[in-house]
Amino acid sequence: MTAVIELQHATKVVNNGLDESKLILDDVSLEIHPHDFITILGGNGAGKSTLFNAIAGTLSLTSGQVRILGEEVTNWPAEKRAKHLARVFQDPKMGTAPRMTVGENLLIAKYRGESRRLVPRRLHNYTEEFKALLAKTGNGLEKHLETPTGLLSGGQRQALSLLMATIKRPNLLLLDEHTAALDPKTSLSLMALTDDFVKKEQLTALMITHHMEDALKYGNRLIVMQGGRIVKDLTAQEKAQMTLSDYYQFFE
């Protein structure tokens, strides 16, 4: 079975401006298979965000290769890779247009990647479809179809970002600490919604998290990164045998 994403010896060296170079991604090889839900743990500077950016194309590699569905995309810009990938960021403000309504944001996401023609896309044609989709969040978003997104709570905005990212079923969903800016109760709710979406829609997802509990509970694989390298790649069976104290030992 062809991997959704394959990294081969991905390496990134940056210059810190003082004629000193720093290795921030160190010979990383990784295969992400269809329907994988991989959680990523690692301390600050471990290389988690660098890995995401290398996959998304927002950071070019110094050496190595990136493949999407078997096709080499190492030199593709982020815009060209975007037809395969969707990303939910840590900041709730990043994934939505604040002055546009919830419905307008969903409409943009529905047509993402398609050629823009001068044809009016009548929002009222999608009212029932969008309300049914928004109702899945369980936080009342279906009542806010005509509300400017900037007026939503952080949790509602992240839930909308998740809907927008998955409305066209991306080949890979990148979840970039997407619950980190939320309060604990809202974070739990959004993680349950995320897990439900990934399972029911049979998505392939890669999630950075600092919550040890989430790394234990969610996903079928766990990757631990240190110093720009993958130091652990655990299966669901291996993960099930671990405790929180086992995880904390990774960072000692």
Protein Blocks (a to p, Z undefined) as FASTA:
>chain_A
ZZfbdcehiacdddehlopacdfbghiacdddehiacdddddehilpmmmmmmmnopacc
fbdcddeehiacklpcfklmmmmpccddfblklmpcfkbcfklmmmmmmmgoiacddbdc
dfklmmmmmmmmmmmnonopmmmmmgcfklpcfklmmmmmmmmmmmnopabdcdehkllm
pcfklmmmmmmmmmmmmmmnopacddddfbfklmmmgojbdcddeehiafbdcdfklmmm
pcfklmmmmmZZ
